[in-house]
Amino acid sequence: MSTLIPIGRIQALLEREVEERFVRASGPGGQNVNKVATAVELRFDVAASSLPEGVKTRLRTLAGGRLTAGGVLVIDSREHRTQAQNRQAARARLAALVQQAAVPPKPRRPTKPSRAARERRLLAKKLRGTVKGLRGGPRGGQD
């Protein structure tokens, strides 16, 4: 049985659906940064995952530029000095994205302005037109 990566109170991802690669990071760390692969590149194939279809669609939209042409979500983490911390940060970012995608958007209810609102709008337009018409003063035969 494969282990689970917790997402929320209800959902979890299978460990085998997530692929991690460790690469050398730049930035602070001294000589250690040249020797140890601490940065994590987490890859998650959205299409092949066990997520419901609606969540997959919303996840693709949320991923934006982090999604490859093949539909693989790539999350890069190199903000910490240790591999374990970067791995945890990358998984947390994946979990946050999946959690956000799991919430279905609220359906939009089409509305229309009330009759009173339409009348107020037209009255305001008429008043504005009157004010503009009063500007300038009389024209004296010069065209």
C-alpha positions in Angstrom: 0.0 0.0 0.0 1.4 3.4 -0.9 1.6 6.2 1.6 -0.5 9.3 1.5 0.4 13.0 1.3 -2.2 14.9 3.4 -4.0 17.7 1.6 -6.8 18.7 3.9 -9.1 17.2 6.4 -10.7 14.9 3.8 -8.3 14.6 0.9 -4.9 13.1 0.3 -2.6 12.4 -2.6 -0.9 9.1 -3.2 2.9 9.2 -2.7 3.5 7.4 -6.0 1.7 10.2 -7.9 4.4 12.7 -6.9 7.9 12.6 -8.3 10.7 14.5 -6.6 14.1 15.4 -8.1 16.9 17.0 -6.0 19.2 19.5 -7.7 21.9 21.9 -6.5 20.5 25.2 -5.3 22.0 28.6 -5.6 22.1 31.2 -2.8 23.2 31.0 0.9 24.9 27.9 2.2 28.6 28.5 1.6 30.7 25.6 0.3 27.8 23.2 1.1 25.7 24.7 -1.7 28.3 23.4 -4.3 28.3 19.9 -2.9 24.7 19.0 -1.8 21.6 18.9 -3.9 19.2 20.7 -1.6 16.7 22.2 -4.0 13.6 20.2 -4.8 11.8 19.9 -8.1 8.4 18.3 -7.4 6.5 17.0 -10.4 2.8 16.0 -10.3 1.1 14.6 -13.4 -2.4 16.1 -13.1 -4.0 14.0 -15.8 -2.8 10.6 -14.4 -3.7 11.6 -10.8 -6.5 10.1 -8.7 -8.2 13.5 -8.3 -11.8 14.0 -9.5 -12.1 15.5 -13.0 -13.5 18.9 -11.8 -10.5 19.3 -9.4 -8.1 18.4 -12.2 -9.6 21.1 -14.5 -9.5 23.8 -11.8 -5.9 22.7 -10.9 -4.8 23.1 -14.5 -6.2 26.7 -14.5 -4.6 27.6 -11.2 -1.2 26.1 -12.1 -0.8 28.6 -15.0 2.9 28.7 -16.1 3.9 25.9 -13.7 2.1 23.4 -16.0 4.2 21.8 -18.8 2.9 21.1 -22.3 2.5 17.5 -21.2 0.2 18.5 -18.3 2.7 18.0 -15.5 2.7 20.5 -12.6 6.2 21.5 -11.6 6.9 23.1 -8.2 10.4 24.2 -7.4 11.5 24.9 -3.9 15.0 26.2 -3.0 14.3 28.7 -0.2 15.7 26.6 2.6 19.2 25.3 3.2 18.2 21.7 3.8 16.7 19.1 1.4 14.1 18.1 4.0 12.8 21.6 4.5 12.7 22.3 0.7 10.8 19.0 0.2 8.3 19.9 2.9 7.8 23.4 1.4 7.2 22.0 -2.1 4.7 19.5 -0.8 3.0 22.2 1.2 2.7 24.4 -1.9 1.3 21.4 -3.9 -1.2 20.7 -1.1 -2.3 24.3 -1.0 -2.9 24.4 -4.8 -4.9 21.1 -4.7 -6.9 22.4 -1.7 -7.7 25.6 -3.6 -8.7 23.6 -6.7 -11.0 21.4 -4.6 -13.3 24.2 -3.8 -15.9 24.5 -6.6 -16.6 28.1 -7.8 -19.9 29.6 -6.6 -22.4 29.6 -9.5 -23.3 33.0 -10.8 -26.9 34.0 -10.5 -27.8 36.4 -13.3 -29.5 39.5 -12.0 -31.0 42.6 -13.6 -31.5 46.1 -12.2 -34.8 46.9 -10.7 -37.3 49.3 -12.4 -36.5 52.0 -9.8 -32.8 51.6 -10.4 -33.3 52.0 -14.1 -35.4 55.1 -13.6 -32.8 56.6 -11.3 -30.1 56.0 -13.8 -32.1 57.6 -16.7 -32.9 60.6 -14.5 -29.2 61.1 -13.6 -28.3 60.9 -17.3 -30.9 63.5 -18.2 -29.7 65.9 -15.4 -26.1 65.5 -16.5 -27.1 66.2 -20.0 -28.9 69.4 -18.9 -25.9 70.6 -16.9 -23.6 70.0 -19.9 -26.1 71.8 -22.2 -26.0 74.9 -20.0 -22.2 75.2 -20.4 -20.6 77.5 -22.9 -23.1 80.4 -23.2 -25.0 81.7 -26.2 -23.5 81.4 -29.6 -23.6 84.6 -31.6 -24.0 83.8 -35.3 -20.4 82.7 -35.8 -20.2 79.2 -37.1 
